[in-house]
Amino acid sequence: MANNESVRRHLDAFTRGRIIGKLEEGRSVTSVAAEFGTAHSIVSRLWRQFQTTGTAIRGFSSGHPRGTTPADDRYIVLQARRNRRQTAGEIARHPTQAIGRPISRFTVARKLHGGGMFA
């Protein structure tokens, strides 16, 4: 990797806790940043987050919301086991009525595959 390319690294939970501890002792953001070898903006943002939320834990998100709940997934597999000759498209129409929102046949096929069945 070239020298001018930046590398993104997240601070692990232990390091974040140590930084917060130093700041709670009354140390300056600049001195703490220098000690840990990070930019002062990172330490400043971490400190501000800690003061507003009371925690320094990173939030995680998968990005794309789930289309079906785990209970919906079990229902789809149950329907497929009841009538093994149904296609994924036919199975997709039944949960749509029961759940109240449309589910694509591709989603059904993926859920059946996860349940050990194939559509």
Biopython code that builds the backbone (N, CA, C, O; Angstrom):
import numpy as np
from Bio.PDB.StructureBuilder import StructureBuilder

atoms = [
    (1, "MET", "N", (0.839, -1.169, 0.000)),
    (1, "MET", "CA", (0.000, 0.000, 0.000)),
    (1, "MET", "C", (0.889, 1.239, 0.000)),
    (1, "MET", "O", (1.888, 1.296, 0.718)),
    (2, "ALA", "N", (0.527, 2.213, -0.795)),
    (2, "ALA", "CA", (1.325, 3.426, -0.907)),
    (2, "ALA", "C", (1.226, 4.252, 0.372)),
    (2, "ALA", "O", (0.266, 4.130, 1.133)),
    (3, "ASN", "N", (2.217, 5.078, 0.593)),
    (3, "ASN", "CA", (2.265, 5.879, 1.809)),
    (3, "ASN", "C", (1.158, 6.919, 1.891)),
    (3, "ASN", "O", (0.738, 7.290, 2.988)),
    (4, "ASN", "N", (0.675, 7.399, 0.732)),
    (4, "ASN", "CA", (-0.322, 8.460, 0.775)),
    (4, "ASN", "C", (-1.753, 7.933, 0.934)),
    (4, "ASN", "O", (-2.687, 8.727, 1.048)),
    (5, "GLU", "N", (-1.941, 6.608, 0.943)),
    (5, "GLU", "CA", (-3.269, 6.044, 1.162)),
    (5, "GLU", "C", (-3.511, 5.890, 2.658)),
    (5, "GLU", "O", (-2.652, 5.399, 3.391)),
    (6, "SER", "N", (-4.689, 6.313, 3.098)),
    (6, "SER", "CA", (-4.989, 6.202, 4.521)),
    (6, "SER", "C", (-5.599, 4.835, 4.820)),
    (6, "SER", "O", (-6.280, 4.245, 3.981)),
    (7, "VAL", "N", (-5.343, 4.353, 6.015)),
    (7, "VAL", "CA", (-5.872, 3.072, 6.461)),
    (7, "VAL", "C", (-6.858, 3.360, 7.579)),
    (7, "VAL", "O", (-6.535, 4.060, 8.539)),
    (8, "ARG", "N", (-8.078, 2.809, 7.449)),
    (8, "ARG", "CA", (-9.094, 3.015, 8.478)),
    (8, "ARG", "C", (-9.022, 1.894, 9.492)),
    (8, "ARG", "O", (-9.190, 0.724, 9.147)),
    (9, "ARG", "N", (-8.776, 2.244, 10.735)),
    (9, "ARG", "CA", (-8.763, 1.256, 11.810)),
    (9, "ARG", "C", (-9.680, 1.745, 12.918)),
    (9, "ARG", "O", (-9.629, 2.915, 13.295)),
    (10, "HIS", "N", (-10.503, 0.873, 13.434)),
    (10, "HIS", "CA", (-11.348, 1.230, 14.569)),
    (10, "HIS", "C", (-10.574, 0.960, 15.849)),
    (10, "HIS", "O", (-9.792, 0.013, 15.934)),
    (11, "LEU", "N", (-10.807, 1.804, 16.834)),
    (11, "LEU", "CA", (-10.205, 1.572, 18.142)),
    (11, "LEU", "C", (-10.961, 0.431, 18.817)),
    (11, "LEU", "O", (-12.192, 0.412, 18.808)),
    (12, "ASP", "N", (-10.237, -0.512, 19.397)),
    (12, "ASP", "CA", (-10.923, -1.596, 20.093)),
    (12, "ASP", "C", (-11.518, -1.060, 21.395)),
    (12, "ASP", "O", (-11.149, 0.019, 21.859)),
    (13, "ALA", "N", (-12.435, -1.822, 21.973)),
    (13, "ALA", "CA", (-13.180, -1.376, 23.148)),
    (13, "ALA", "C", (-12.249, -1.063, 24.323)),
    (13, "ALA", "O", (-12.487, -0.110, 25.065)),
    (14, "PHE", "N", (-11.202, -1.852, 24.492)),
    (14, "PHE", "CA", (-10.282, -1.630, 25.605)),
    (14, "PHE", "C", (-9.565, -0.288, 25.463)),
    (14, "PHE", "O", (-9.450, 0.467, 26.429)),
    (15, "THR", "N", (-9.081, 0.006, 24.244)),
    (15, "THR", "CA", (-8.386, 1.273, 23.999)),
    (15, "THR", "C", (-9.337, 2.446, 24.182)),
    (15, "THR", "O", (-8.955, 3.472, 24.745)),
    (16, "ARG", "N", (-10.572, 2.304, 23.712)),
    (16, "ARG", "CA", (-11.557, 3.369, 23.882)),
    (16, "ARG", "C", (-11.773, 3.656, 25.369)),
    (16, "ARG", "O", (-11.870, 4.812, 25.779)),
    (17, "GLY", "N", (-11.846, 2.592, 26.170)),
    (17, "GLY", "CA", (-12.023, 2.755, 27.606)),
    (17, "GLY", "C", (-10.838, 3.441, 28.261)),
    (17, "GLY", "O", (-11.010, 4.275, 29.150)),
    (18, "ARG", "N", (-9.631, 3.088, 27.821)),
    (18, "ARG", "CA", (-8.430, 3.730, 28.372)),
    (18, "ARG", "C", (-8.407, 5.217, 28.040)),
    (18, "ARG", "O", (-8.050, 6.046, 28.877)),
    (19, "ILE", "N", (-8.797, 5.550, 26.792)),
    (19, "ILE", "CA", (-8.821, 6.959, 26.380)),
    (19, "ILE", "C", (-9.819, 7.732, 27.239)),
    (19, "ILE", "O", (-9.511, 8.820, 27.725)),
    (20, "ILE", "N", (-11.015, 7.170, 27.427)),
    (20, "ILE", "CA", (-12.032, 7.828, 28.253)),
    (20, "ILE", "C", (-11.514, 8.012, 29.679)),
    (20, "ILE", "O", (-11.726, 9.061, 30.287)),
    (21, "GLY", "N", (-10.840, 7.000, 30.210)),
    (21, "GLY", "CA", (-10.287, 7.091, 31.559)),
    (21, "GLY", "C", (-9.289, 8.224, 31.706)),
    (21, "GLY", "O", (-9.312, 8.952, 32.698)),
    (22, "LYS", "N", (-8.408, 8.376, 30.718)),
    (22, "LYS", "CA", (-7.411, 9.456, 30.767)),
    (22, "LYS", "C", (-8.102, 10.819, 30.712)),
    (22, "LYS", "O", (-7.711, 11.752, 31.415)),
    (23, "LEU", "N", (-9.143, 10.925, 29.862)),
    (23, "LEU", "CA", (-9.854, 12.198, 29.749)),
    (23, "LEU", "C", (-10.626, 12.513, 31.030)),
    (23, "LEU", "O", (-10.742, 13.676, 31.415)),
    (24, "GLU", "N", (-11.152, 11.480, 31.690)),
    (24, "GLU", "CA", (-11.859, 11.692, 32.955)),
    (24, "GLU", "C", (-10.908, 12.139, 34.061)),
    (24, "GLU", "O", (-11.320, 12.817, 35.003)),
    (25, "GLU", "N", (-9.627, 11.757, 33.946)),
    (25, "GLU", "CA", (-8.621, 12.198, 34.915)),
    (25, "GLU", "C", (-8.331, 13.684, 34.775)),
    (25, "GLU", "O", (-7.739, 14.290, 35.668)),
    (26, "GLY", "N", (-8.746, 14.277, 33.656)),
    (26, "GLY", "CA", (-8.522, 15.696, 33.448)),
    (26, "GLY", "C", (-7.449, 16.005, 32.422)),
    (26, "GLY", "O", (-7.093, 17.166, 32.223)),
    (27, "ARG", "N", (-6.927, 14.966, 31.765)),
    (27, "ARG", "CA", (-5.909, 15.185, 30.739)),
    (27, "ARG", "C", (-6.528, 15.864, 29.534)),
    (27, "ARG", "O", (-7.734, 15.757, 29.313)),
    (28, "SER", "N", (-5.713, 16.563, 28.750)),
    (28, "SER", "CA", (-6.212, 17.250, 27.558)),
    (28, "SER", "C", (-6.371, 16.261, 26.407)),
    (28, "SER", "O", (-5.714, 15.222, 26.361)),
    (29, "VAL", "N", (-7.263, 16.613, 25.480)),
    (29, "VAL", "CA", (-7.523, 15.772, 24.311)),
    (29, "VAL", "C", (-6.245, 15.606, 23.502)),
    (29, "VAL", "O", (-5.951, 14.508, 23.028)),
    (30, "THR", "N", (-5.488, 16.678, 23.339)),
    (30, "THR", "CA", (-4.267, 16.640, 22.537)),
    (30, "THR", "C", (-3.226, 15.702, 23.137)),
    (30, "THR", "O", (-2.599, 14.929, 22.413)),
    (31, "SER", "N", (-3.034, 15.762, 24.463)),
    (31, "SER", "CA", (-2.026, 14.901, 25.094)),
    (31, "SER", "C", (-2.437, 13.426, 25.035)),
    (31, "SER", "O", (-1.589, 12.554, 24.847)),
    (32, "VAL", "N", (-3.730, 13.149, 25.194)),
    (32, "VAL", "CA", (-4.208, 11.765, 25.118)),
    (32, "VAL", "C", (-4.050, 11.238, 23.695)),
    (32, "VAL", "O", (-3.638, 10.095, 23.493)),
    (33, "ALA", "N", (-4.379, 12.073, 22.712)),
    (33, "ALA", "CA", (-4.239, 11.665, 21.311)),
    (33, "ALA", "C", (-2.785, 11.359, 20.985)),
    (33, "ALA", "O", (-2.496, 10.384, 20.291)),
    (34, "ALA", "N", (-1.865, 12.187, 21.482)),
    (34, "ALA", "CA", (-0.444, 11.964, 21.232)),
    (34, "ALA", "C", (0.025, 10.665, 21.890)),
    (34, "ALA", "O", (0.817, 9.927, 21.304)),
    (35, "GLU", "N", (-0.451, 10.385, 23.088)),
    (35, "GLU", "CA", (-0.048, 9.174, 23.803)),
    (35, "GLU", "C", (-0.503, 7.902, 23.075)),
    (35, "GLU", "O", (0.225, 6.910, 23.035)),
    (36, "PHE", "N", (-1.701, 7.940, 22.506)),
    (36, "PHE", "CA", (-2.239, 6.759, 21.828)),
    (36, "PHE", "C", (-1.931, 6.733, 20.338)),
    (36, "PHE", "O", (-2.249, 5.762, 19.652)),
    (37, "GLY", "N", (-1.315, 7.794, 19.838)),
    (37, "GLY", "CA", (-0.930, 7.834, 18.430)),
    (37, "GLY", "C", (-2.102, 7.950, 17.474)),
    (37, "GLY", "O", (-2.059, 7.416, 16.366)),
    (38, "THR", "N", (-3.156, 8.651, 17.900)),
    (38, "THR", "CA", (-4.316, 8.865, 17.036)),
    (38, "THR", "C", (-4.527, 10.359, 16.835)),
    (38, "THR", "O", (-3.956, 11.180, 17.552)),
    (39, "ALA", "N", (-5.346, 10.696, 15.864)),
    (39, "ALA", "CA", (-5.654, 12.100, 15.602)),
    (39, "ALA", "C", (-6.503, 12.655, 16.741)),
    (39, "ALA", "O", (-7.316, 11.940, 17.327)),
    (40, "HIS", "N", (-6.308, 13.927, 17.047)),
    (40, "HIS", "CA", (-7.061, 14.519, 18.157)),
    (40, "HIS", "C", (-8.554, 14.579, 17.841)),
    (40, "HIS", "O", (-9.379, 14.600, 18.755)),
    (41, "SER", "N", (-8.911, 14.608, 16.540)),
    (41, "SER", "CA", (-10.335, 14.640, 16.173)),
    (41, "SER", "C", (-11.034, 13.340, 16.579)),
    (41, "SER", "O", (-12.206, 13.353, 16.957)),
    (42, "ILE", "N", (-10.315, 12.225, 16.500)),
    (42, "ILE", "CA", (-10.886, 10.928, 16.887)),
    (42, "ILE", "C", (-11.132, 10.902, 18.390)),
    (42, "ILE", "O", (-12.192, 10.475, 18.848)),
    (43, "VAL", "N", (-10.147, 11.360, 19.151)),
    (43, "VAL", "CA", (-10.279, 11.389, 20.610)),
    (43, "VAL", "C", (-11.384, 12.361, 21.015)),
    (43, "VAL", "O", (-12.170, 12.078, 21.919)),
    (44, "SER", "N", (-11.435, 13.500, 20.344)),
    (44, "SER", "CA", (-12.452, 14.504, 20.646)),
    (44, "SER", "C", (-13.852, 13.966, 20.365)),
    (44, "SER", "O", (-14.770, 14.176, 21.158)),
    (45, "ARG", "N", (-14.018, 13.271, 19.235)),
    (45, "ARG", "CA", (-15.319, 12.698, 18.880)),
    (45, "ARG", "C", (-15.725, 11.612, 19.879)),
    (45, "ARG", "O", (-16.889, 11.519, 20.269)),
    (46, "LEU", "N", (-14.748, 10.790, 20.288)),
    (46, "LEU", "CA", (-15.012, 9.743, 21.270)),
    (46, "LEU", "C", (-15.444, 10.349, 22.603)),
    (46, "LEU", "O", (-16.375, 9.851, 23.236)),
    (47, "TRP", "N", (-14.786, 11.404, 23.027)),
    (47, "TRP", "CA", (-15.095, 12.069, 24.285)),
    (47, "TRP", "C", (-16.487, 12.695, 24.241)),
    (47, "TRP", "O", (-17.249, 12.605, 25.204)),
    (48, "ARG", "N", (-16.812, 13.334, 23.104)),
    (48, "ARG", "CA", (-18.131, 13.958, 22.951)),
    (48, "ARG", "C", (-19.231, 12.886, 22.966)),
    (48, "ARG", "O", (-20.285, 13.077, 23.570)),
    (49, "GLN", "N", (-18.970, 11.754, 22.291)),
    (49, "GLN", "CA", (-19.939, 10.655, 22.283)),
    (49, "GLN", "C", (-20.145, 10.124, 23.698)),
    (49, "GLN", "O", (-21.276, 9.848, 24.099)),
    (50, "PHE", "N", (-19.071, 9.981, 24.446)),
    (50, "PHE", "CA", (-19.161, 9.471, 25.813)),
    (50, "PHE", "C", (-19.955, 10.425, 26.701)),
    (50, "PHE", "O", (-20.753, 9.986, 27.529)),
    (51, "GLN", "N", (-19.737, 11.725, 26.529)),
    (51, "GLN", "CA", (-20.434, 12.699, 27.368)),
    (51, "GLN", "C", (-21.932, 12.751, 27.066)),
    (51, "GLN", "O", (-22.737, 12.968, 27.971)),
    (52, "THR", "N", (-22.309, 12.555, 25.808)),
    (52, "THR", "CA", (-23.731, 12.633, 25.458)),
    (52, "THR", "C", (-24.471, 11.325, 25.730)),
    (52, "THR", "O", (-25.603, 11.348, 26.213)),
    (53, "THR", "N", (-23.848, 10.188, 25.426)),
    (53, "THR", "CA", (-24.544, 8.902, 25.564)),
    (53, "THR", "C", (-24.208, 8.173, 26.856)),
    (53, "THR", "O", (-24.972, 7.314, 27.298)),
    (54, "GLY", "N", (-23.076, 8.504, 27.467)),
    (54, "GLY", "CA", (-22.659, 7.812, 28.676)),
    (54, "GLY", "C", (-21.959, 6.497, 28.409)),
    (54, "GLY", "O", (-21.640, 5.764, 29.345)),
    (55, "THR", "N", (-21.713, 6.186, 27.142)),
    (55, "THR", "CA", (-21.032, 4.949, 26.788)),
    (55, "THR", "C", (-20.114, 5.202, 25.599)),
    (55, "THR", "O", (-20.313, 6.148, 24.837)),
    (56, "ALA", "N", (-19.114, 4.353, 25.453)),
    (56, "ALA", "CA", (-18.176, 4.507, 24.342)),
    (56, "ALA", "C", (-18.239, 3.300, 23.419)),
    (56, "ALA", "O", (-17.296, 3.032, 22.675)),
    (57, "ILE", "N", (-19.348, 2.574, 23.467)),
    (57, "ILE", "CA", (-19.492, 1.361, 22.658)),
    (57, "ILE", "C", (-19.914, 1.745, 21.248)),
    (57, "ILE", "O", (-20.779, 2.598, 21.056)),
    (58, "ARG", "N", (-19.291, 1.104, 20.267)),
    (58, "ARG", "CA", (-19.651, 1.348, 18.870)),
    (58, "ARG", "C", (-20.991, 0.701, 18.555)),
    (58, "ARG", "O", (-21.296, -0.386, 19.046)),
    (59, "GLY", "N", (-21.789, 1.376, 17.735)),
    (59, "GLY", "CA", (-23.065, 0.817, 17.297)),
    (59, "GLY", "C", (-22.865, -0.009, 16.044)),
    (59, "GLY", "O", (-22.069, 0.360, 15.180)),
    (60, "PHE", "N", (-23.574, -1.120, 15.930)),
    (60, "PHE", "CA", (-23.439, -1.984, 14.767)),
    (60, "PHE", "C", (-24.755, -2.024, 14.010)),
    (60, "PHE", "O", (-25.827, -2.041, 14.615)),
    (61, "SER", "N", (-24.673, -2.039, 12.718)),
    (61, "SER", "CA", (-25.850, -2.155, 11.875)),
    (61, "SER", "C", (-25.478, -2.935, 10.630)),
    (61, "SER", "O", (-24.379, -2.785, 10.096)),
    (62, "SER", "N", (-26.390, -3.759, 10.176)),
    (62, "SER", "CA", (-26.082, -4.602, 9.027)),
    (62, "SER", "C", (-26.282, -3.877, 7.706)),
    (62, "SER", "O", (-25.832, -4.361, 6.668)),
    (63, "GLY", "N", (-26.936, -2.746, 7.721)),
    (63, "GLY", "CA", (-27.129, -2.004, 6.489)),
    (63, "GLY", "C", (-28.507, -2.178, 5.902)),
    (63, "GLY", "O", (-29.275, -1.216, 5.854)),
    (64, "HIS", "N", (-28.848, -3.367, 5.454)),
    (64, "HIS", "CA", (-30.136, -3.590, 4.807)),
    (64, "HIS", "C", (-31.109, -4.210, 5.800)),
    (64, "HIS", "O", (-30.773, -5.204, 6.443)),
    (65, "PRO", "N", (-32.318, -3.642, 5.942)),
    (65, "PRO", "CA", (-33.260, -4.196, 6.915)),
    (65, "PRO", "C", (-33.794, -5.560, 6.483)),
    (65, "PRO", "O", (-33.881, -5.852, 5.290)),
    (66, "ARG", "N", (-34.146, -6.380, 7.450)),
    (66, "ARG", "CA", (-34.686, -7.714, 7.174)),
    (66, "ARG", "C", (-36.070, -7.601, 6.556)),
    (66, "ARG", "O", (-36.873, -6.761, 6.961)),
    (67, "GLY", "N", (-36.344, -8.453, 5.571)),
    (67, "GLY", "CA", (-37.663, -8.491, 4.953)),
    (67, "GLY", "C", (-38.624, -9.363, 5.727)),
    (67, "GLY", "O", (-39.831, -9.120, 5.723)),
    (68, "THR", "N", (-38.095, -10.384, 6.394)),
    (68, "THR", "CA", (-38.934, -11.306, 7.161)),
    (68, "THR", "C", (-38.331, -11.502, 8.545)),
    (68, "THR", "O", (-37.119, -11.399, 8.735)),
    (69, "THR", "N", (-39.196, -11.784, 9.496)),
    (69, "THR", "CA", (-38.733, -12.069, 10.852)),
    (69, "THR", "C", (-38.370, -13.552, 10.944)),
    (69, "THR", "O", (-38.745, -14.326, 10.063)),
    (70, "PRO", "N", (-37.657, -13.961, 11.980)),
    (70, "PRO", "CA", (-37.370, -15.392, 12.149)),
    (70, "PRO", "C", (-38.648, -16.243, 12.216)),
    (70, "PRO", "O", (-38.660, -17.383, 11.750)),
    (71, "ALA", "N", (-39.724, -15.686, 12.797)),
    (71, "ALA", "CA", (-40.999, -16.416, 12.844)),
    (71, "ALA", "C", (-41.565, -16.586, 11.435)),
    (71, "ALA", "O", (-42.102, -17.644, 11.105)),
    (72, "ASP", "N", (-41.446, -15.544, 10.601)),
    (72, "ASP", "CA", (-41.887, -15.642, 9.201)),
    (72, "ASP", "C", (-41.104, -16.730, 8.474)),
    (72, "ASP", "O", (-41.671, -17.503, 7.702)),
    (73, "ASP", "N", (-39.802, -16.785, 8.725)),
    (73, "ASP", "CA", (-38.952, -17.793, 8.077)),
    (73, "ASP", "C", (-39.421, -19.204, 8.438)),
    (73, "ASP", "O", (-39.501, -20.080, 7.576)),
    (74, "ARG", "N", (-39.729, -19.414, 9.724)),
    (74, "ARG", "CA", (-40.199, -20.731, 10.165)),
    (74, "ARG", "C", (-41.543, -21.072, 9.523)),
    (74, "ARG", "O", (-41.789, -22.223, 9.163)),
    (75, "TYR", "N", (-42.410, -20.068, 9.381)),
    (75, "TYR", "CA", (-43.721, -20.281, 8.768)),
    (75, "TYR", "C", (-43.575, -20.679, 7.301)),
    (75, "TYR", "O", (-44.290, -21.558, 6.820)),
    (76, "ILE", "N", (-42.659, -20.039, 6.597)),
    (76, "ILE", "CA", (-42.414, -20.357, 5.182)),
    (76, "ILE", "C", (-41.959, -21.807, 5.040)),
    (76, "ILE", "O", (-42.450, -22.528, 4.171)),
    (77, "VAL", "N", (-41.031, -22.238, 5.881)),
    (77, "VAL", "CA", (-40.535, -23.621, 5.833)),
    (77, "VAL", "C", (-41.657, -24.594, 6.200)),
    (77, "VAL", "O", (-41.773, -25.664, 5.601)),
    (78, "LEU", "N", (-42.479, -24.226, 7.181)),
    (78, "LEU", "CA", (-43.605, -25.077, 7.585)),
    (78, "LEU", "C", (-44.585, -25.263, 6.427)),
    (78, "LEU", "O", (-45.037, -26.378, 6.169)),
    (79, "GLN", "N", (-44.912, -24.172, 5.728)),
    (79, "GLN", "CA", (-45.824, -24.246, 4.584)),
    (79, "GLN", "C", (-45.251, -25.156, 3.499)),
    (79, "GLN", "O", (-45.981, -25.938, 2.890)),
    (80, "ALA", "N", (-43.958, -25.053, 3.262)),
    (80, "ALA", "CA", (-43.322, -25.870, 2.225)),
    (80, "ALA", "C", (-43.343, -27.346, 2.605)),
    (80, "ALA", "O", (-43.489, -28.206, 1.736)),
    (81, "ARG", "N", (-43.200, -27.647, 3.895)),
    (81, "ARG", "CA", (-43.218, -29.046, 4.336)),
    (81, "ARG", "C", (-44.624, -29.628, 4.259)),
    (81, "ARG", "O", (-44.791, -30.821, 4.008)),
    (82, "ARG", "N", (-45.644, -28.781, 4.477)),
    (82, "ARG", "CA", (-47.028, -29.254, 4.414)),
    (82, "ARG", "C", (-47.397, -29.687, 3.001)),
    (82, "ARG", "O", (-48.069, -30.699, 2.803)),
    (83, "ASN", "N", (-46.946, -28.905, 2.020)),
    (83, "ASN", "CA", (-47.239, -29.239, 0.627)),
    (83, "ASN", "C", (-45.943, -29.141, -0.160)),
    (83, "ASN", "O", (-45.566, -28.064, -0.621)),
    (84, "ARG", "N", (-45.276, -30.253, -0.307)),
    (84, "ARG", "CA", (-43.933, -30.262, -0.893)),
    (84, "ARG", "C", (-43.928, -30.033, -2.398)),
    (84, "ARG", "O", (-42.861, -29.849, -2.983)),
    (85, "ARG", "N", (-45.096, -30.040, -3.039)),
    (85, "ARG", "CA", (-45.152, -29.860, -4.487)),
    (85, "ARG", "C", (-45.315, -28.393, -4.889)),
    (85, "ARG", "O", (-45.294, -28.073, -6.077)),
    (86, "GLN", "N", (-45.479, -27.503, -3.912)),
    (86, "GLN", "CA", (-45.651, -26.082, -4.213)),
    (86, "GLN", "C", (-44.351, -25.472, -4.709)),
    (86, "GLN", "O", (-43.261, -25.860, -4.289)),
    (87, "THR", "N", (-44.489, -24.502, -5.618)),
    (87, "THR", "CA", (-43.313, -23.754, -6.070)),
    (87, "THR", "C", (-43.068, -22.600, -5.105)),
    (87, "THR", "O", (-43.907, -22.299, -4.256)),
    (88, "ALA", "N", (-41.910, -21.957, -5.242)),
    (88, "ALA", "CA", (-41.579, -20.822, -4.376)),
    (88, "ALA", "C", (-42.585, -19.689, -4.568)),
    (88, "ALA", "O", (-42.949, -19.009, -3.609)),
    (89, "GLY", "N", (-43.032, -19.487, -5.806)),
    (89, "GLY", "CA", (-44.019, -18.437, -6.077)),
    (89, "GLY", "C", (-45.343, -18.694, -5.384)),
    (89, "GLY", "O", (-45.961, -17.769, -4.858)),
    (90, "GLU", "N", (-45.789, -19.963, -5.381)),
    (90, "GLU", "CA", (-47.040, -20.318, -4.701)),
    (90, "GLU", "C", (-46.901, -20.158, -3.193)),
    (90, "GLU", "O", (-47.812, -19.669, -2.524)),
    (91, "ILE", "N", (-45.762, -20.570, -2.667)),
    (91, "ILE", "CA", (-45.523, -20.429, -1.222)),
    (91, "ILE", "C", (-45.473, -18.951, -0.847)),
    (91, "ILE", "O", (-45.942, -18.574, 0.227)),
    (92, "ALA", "N", (-44.913, -18.113, -1.710)),
    (92, "ALA", "CA", (-44.778, -16.681, -1.425)),
    (92, "ALA", "C", (-46.135, -16.009, -1.283)),
    (92, "ALA", "O", (-46.260, -15.038, -0.537)),
    (93, "ARG", "N", (-47.159, -16.501, -1.982)),
    (93, "ARG", "CA", (-48.485, -15.884, -1.904)),
    (93, "ARG", "C", (-49.158, -16.141, -0.553)),
    (93, "ARG", "O", (-49.913, -15.294, -0.078)),
    (94, "HIS", "N", (-48.899, -17.294, 0.073)),
    (94, "HIS", "CA", (-49.544, -17.614, 1.351)),
    (94, "HIS", "C", (-49.037, -16.746, 2.500)),
    (94, "HIS", "O", (-49.859, -16.190, 3.228)),
    (95, "PRO", "N", (-47.726, -16.602, 2.701)),
    (95, "PRO", "CA", (-47.266, -15.729, 3.791)),
    (95, "PRO", "C", (-47.684, -14.281, 3.579)),
    (95, "PRO", "O", (-47.877, -13.548, 4.549)),
    (96, "THR", "N", (-47.828, -13.853, 2.316)),
    (96, "THR", "CA", (-48.241, -12.481, 2.051)),
    (96, "THR", "C", (-49.603, -12.230, 2.688)),
    (96, "THR", "O", (-49.838, -11.161, 3.250)),
    (97, "GLN", "N", (-50.504, -13.211, 2.602)),
    (97, "GLN", "CA", (-51.824, -13.064, 3.215)),
    (97, "GLN", "C", (-51.725, -13.140, 4.738)),
    (97, "GLN", "O", (-52.386, -12.375, 5.441)),
    (98, "ALA", "N", (-50.909, -14.050, 5.248)),
    (98, "ALA", "CA", (-50.808, -14.245, 6.695)),
    (98, "ALA", "C", (-50.030, -13.123, 7.377)),
    (98, "ALA", "O", (-50.409, -12.668, 8.456)),
    (99, "ILE", "N", (-48.937, -12.677, 6.744)),
    (99, "ILE", "CA", (-48.053, -11.684, 7.352)),
    (99, "ILE", "C", (-48.559, -10.270, 7.096)),
    (99, "ILE", "O", (-48.426, -9.389, 7.946)),
    (100, "GLY", "N", (-49.143, -10.060, 5.911)),
    (100, "GLY", "CA", (-49.695, -8.745, 5.605)),
    (100, "GLY", "C", (-48.807, -7.877, 4.750)),
    (100, "GLY", "O", (-49.140, -6.719, 4.500)),
    (101, "ARG", "N", (-47.683, -8.400, 4.292)),
    (101, "ARG", "CA", (-46.821, -7.633, 3.386)),
    (101, "ARG", "C", (-46.261, -8.597, 2.346)),
    (101, "ARG", "O", (-46.102, -9.786, 2.622)),
    (102, "PRO", "N", (-45.964, -8.093, 1.155)),
    (102, "PRO", "CA", (-45.500, -8.995, 0.095)),
    (102, "PRO", "C", (-44.100, -9.551, 0.360)),
    (102, "PRO", "O", (-43.229, -8.866, 0.896)),
    (103, "ILE", "N", (-43.912, -10.806, -0.030)),
    (103, "ILE", "CA", (-42.610, -11.472, 0.065)),
    (103, "ILE", "C", (-42.309, -12.037, -1.316)),
    (103, "ILE", "O", (-43.160, -12.697, -1.915)),
    (104, "SER", "N", (-41.124, -11.788, -1.821)),
    (104, "SER", "CA", (-40.798, -12.261, -3.168)),
    (104, "SER", "C", (-40.511, -13.759, -3.162)),
    (104, "SER", "O", (-40.169, -14.338, -2.131)),
    (105, "ARG", "N", (-40.658, -14.372, -4.337)),
    (105, "ARG", "CA", (-40.390, -15.810, -4.448)),
    (105, "ARG", "C", (-38.913, -16.104, -4.233)),
    (105, "ARG", "O", (-38.547, -17.204, -3.818)),
    (106, "PHE", "N", (-38.061, -15.113, -4.516)),
    (106, "PHE", "CA", (-36.620, -15.301, -4.296)),
    (106, "PHE", "C", (-36.310, -15.351, -2.800)),
    (106, "PHE", "O", (-35.453, -16.117, -2.359)),
    (107, "THR", "N", (-37.021, -14.523, -2.025)),
    (107, "THR", "CA", (-36.859, -14.563, -0.567)),
    (107, "THR", "C", (-37.294, -15.922, -0.042)),
    (107, "THR", "O", (-36.622, -16.512, 0.805)),
    (108, "VAL", "N", (-38.428, -16.421, -0.548)),
    (108, "VAL", "CA", (-38.929, -17.735, -0.121)),
    (108, "VAL", "C", (-37.908, -18.816, -0.452)),
    (108, "VAL", "O", (-37.616, -19.673, 0.382)),
    (109, "ALA", "N", (-37.364, -18.778, -1.669)),
    (109, "ALA", "CA", (-36.373, -19.782, -2.073)),
    (109, "ALA", "C", (-35.152, -19.740, -1.162)),
    (109, "ALA", "O", (-34.610, -20.784, -0.800)),
    (110, "ARG", "N", (-34.715, -18.531, -0.787)),
    (110, "ARG", "CA", (-33.558, -18.376, 0.097)),
    (110, "ARG", "C", (-33.860, -18.939, 1.487)),
    (110, "ARG", "O", (-33.010, -19.594, 2.090)),
    (111, "LYS", "N", (-35.071, -18.685, 1.995)),
    (111, "LYS", "CA", (-35.453, -19.182, 3.322)),
    (111, "LYS", "C", (-35.577, -20.708, 3.318)),
    (111, "LYS", "O", (-35.187, -21.369, 4.280)),
    (112, "LEU", "N", (-36.121, -21.263, 2.233)),
    (112, "LEU", "CA", (-36.230, -22.721, 2.145)),
    (112, "LEU", "C", (-34.851, -23.361, 2.080)),
    (112, "LEU", "O", (-34.610, -24.406, 2.685)),
    (113, "HIS", "N", (-33.963, -22.733, 1.350)),
    (113, "HIS", "CA", (-32.597, -23.250, 1.258)),
    (113, "HIS", "C", (-31.940, -23.235, 2.640)),
    (113, "HIS", "O", (-31.231, -24.171, 3.009)),
    (114, "GLY", "N", (-32.185, -22.154, 3.403)),
    (114, "GLY", "CA", (-31.659, -22.068, 4.768)),
    (114, "GLY", "C", (-32.258, -23.125, 5.672)),
    (114, "GLY", "O", (-31.621, -23.557, 6.633)),
    (115, "GLY", "N", (-33.499, -23.551, 5.367)),
    (115, "GLY", "CA", (-34.163, -24.580, 6.159)),
    (115, "GLY", "C", (-33.885, -25.988, 5.670)),
    (115, "GLY", "O", (-34.483, -26.947, 6.157)),
    (116, "GLY", "N", (-32.970, -26.121, 4.698)),
    (116, "GLY", "CA", (-32.602, -27.441, 4.197)),
    (116, "GLY", "C", (-33.503, -27.958, 3.095)),
    (116, "GLY", "O", (-33.469, -29.142, 2.760)),
    (117, "MET", "N", (-34.323, -27.057, 2.519)),
    (117, "MET", "CA", (-35.216, -27.462, 1.433)),
    (117, "MET", "C", (-34.862, -26.660, 0.188)),
    (117, "MET", "O", (-34.143, -25.664, 0.263)),
    (118, "PHE", "N", (-35.371, -27.100, -0.951)),
    (118, "PHE", "CA", (-35.071, -26.417, -2.203)),
    (118, "PHE", "C", (-36.360, -26.162, -2.958)),
    (118, "PHE", "O", (-37.255, -27.007, -2.984)),
    (119, "ALA", "N", (-36.448, -24.990, -3.572)),
    (119, "ALA", "CA", (-37.655, -24.640, -4.326)),
    (119, "ALA", "C", (-37.322, -24.558, -5.808)),
    (119, "ALA", "O", (-38.200, -24.275, -6.623)),
]
sb = StructureBuilder()
sb.init_structure("model")
sb.init_model(0)
sb.init_chain("A")
sb.init_seg("    ")
for serial, (resi, resn, name, xyz) in enumerate(atoms, 1):
    if name == "N":
        sb.init_residue(resn, " ", resi, " ")
    sb.init_atom(name, np.array(xyz, "f"), 0.0, 1.0, " ", f" {name:<3s}", serial, name[0])
structure = sb.get_structure()
